[in-house]
Amino acid sequence: MKSFDVPIIYRSPLISAVKRKRKEQDKLKKDFTPTLLDFGTIKIWLARHFGFCYGVENAIEIAFRTVAQHPGKRIFLLSEMIHNPQVNADLQAHGIQFLQDTHGKQLIPFESLQADDIVLIPAFGTTLDIEARLKAIGIQTEPYNTTCPFVEKVWNRSEAIAKKNYTVIIHGKPDHEETRATFSHAATNGPALVIKDMQEAKVLADFMAGQRNLTDFKKVFAGQYSAGFDPARDLQRIGVVNQTTMLASDTQSIADFLKKKIVERYQREDQVADTRDTLCYATLDNQTAVTGMLQTQADLALVVGGYNSSNTSHLVELCEEKLPTYFISHAEKIISDTTITHFDLHTKQERTSTSFLPTHRPLNILITSGASCPDAMVETVIEQLLKISGADATTESVAHQFAL
């Protein structure tokens, strides 16, 4: 796989040594057991796969290369490059301005842009409408388009099945940049609908069965369907794709459920398109690695990443099913051996917990991070844990063990 020129500030000597060693031992990526980092009084179990994925590294390389190659130019990002506060702050520190926030709210009007400005398309991609607006100004986005190849794969699959008269059902968060982009591309080729979860899939099944009317449909799925969508007509043939950062198992469960309902009604399996190849390998690997990591007996789990990162939030959900889990954005959130500030997915707010570290030794802590989290941030989290727990070893000494 291609390697990218990512700024060294995002790299970690410890994590790089671990990942290199695991890759040598497991070239086919079949082993999802975690890696033990033994610091004596504290034992860290790292997930087999975590951190920057292909699409994120590609986006970061293009962004920093663009800055280096165009000194003095006005450079904009449509919205956050990826959902990581450090990376986005670094880009802004290099002079890049954001046109929109992560929810699509305009920060800088498009009318202020000029033809010779540079506009970077984030890894999530963007809508066809925004692409057209930029082109109308005269801005060429192709050289600065960092859309993840796996997101584009979903778009291409959506187009292919739409042209075969399937309605595209998108499993995703309706207000997420990637889902908005995927919906835009899907809806230009045929009927499209976004559903958030299995609960909405079950409601959709009622419309498939003709048990609810068009008025109800418009209320339940307001803002989530393409123009002229008619459930009586457009829910006979479907294909399910996803926002690539969703739980892969959830997408598959929704696809299987809706297929069962379609086959029950029409007695034909070809009413549902096969879209299993649209699941992102990195998302699936990271989630499977967490499942493997959770087989280890541990005191708690730490998940590192941006609070608005969809893929990271799903790793938190998986960990929360098994043991106490703390979702933190960076090492400074670990205040002491008794106090940690972390993000609560359920209230969508940060909160502070006390006595989060058990008093017994050795401690066993599971760690993973989202696909937009630099490895360097994970290492600083580990260093902070060592500092507050009085560990017997250093990150340098453990890294040396993996370099042998």
Secondary structure, DSSP 8 states (H G I E B T S, - for coil): -------GGG--HHHHHHHHHHHHH-TT------EEEE-SSEEEEE-SS-S--HHHHHHHHHHHHHHHH-TT--EEESS-SSS-HHHHHHHHHTT-EESB-TTS-BSS-GGG--TT-EEEB-TT---HHHHHHHHHHT---GGGB---HHHHHHHHHHHHHHTTT-EEEEES-TTSHHHHHHHHHHHTTS-EEEE-SHHHHHHHHHHHTT-S-HHHHHHHTTTSB-TT--HHHHTSSEEEEE-TTS-HHHHHHHHHHHHHHHHHHHS-GGGB---GGGS-HHHHHHHHHHHHHTTS--SEEEEES-TT-HHHHHHHHHHHTTS-EEEESSGGGB-SSSEEEEEETTTTEEEEEES-S-SSSSEEEEEEE-TTS-HHHHHHHHHHHHHHHT-SS-HHHHHHHHH-
